[in-house]
Amino acid sequence: AFPTLDITLNPSNLNLSLVLSEDQRQVMSVPIWPVKFSNYGILGSQYFSSGKHYWEIEVSKKTAWILGVYSRKRFHNINLGVRQGTDNQNVYSRYRPQCGYWVIGLQNKFEYKAFEESSTSLPMVLTISMAVPPHRIGVFLDYEAGIVSFLNVTNHGSLIYKFSKCCFSHTVYPYFNPWNCPGPITLCPPRS
């Protein structure tokens, strides 16, 4: 077991559709009319270029979210938000390792997904079955081994999904997206 890191959200990449708490541990989405976004993500203030790291996120009030890590790829500028298209898959097009995202998500309250690489311009969206819905999720990053694991802290730390053979060419940031669900994503402080 690794100690839980004290992660906060980076206000410098906050956009108008997100509200950040004063302690920078909680983010919520707010609708902006008439512009429709698939909602923006926000990076953590901390970043990693080596070592093993672990942090936890509270998602109990959420019906949709995307969580994981982001590492800028060569020739790929960070794009934390996308206008919502008519094709729902288009909304997810950037969420894949080739674009620097190693993430999992929840949509429609009960549909858990992992976004893997594919040979097309869209990610391969894998359905994850969950015996116990996670209220708290742990993210484990092993930079040198190229591993990003997601753990269901609610269910005794059981493995939700694991990305292996990740090629990090740059610094890795924690990534959080509260999506279009008004409930907050909360970064958990280290347990005392």
Secondary structure, 3 states (H helix, E strand, C coil): CCCCCCCCECHHHCCCCEEECCCCCEEEECCCCCCCECCCCEEECCCECCCEEEEEEECCCCCCEEEEEEECCCCCCCCCCCECCCCHHHHCCCCCHHHCEEEEEEECCCEEEEEECCCCCCCEEEEECCCCCCCEEEEEEECCCCEEEEEEHHHCCEEEEEECCCCCCCCEEEEEECCCCCCCEEECCCCC
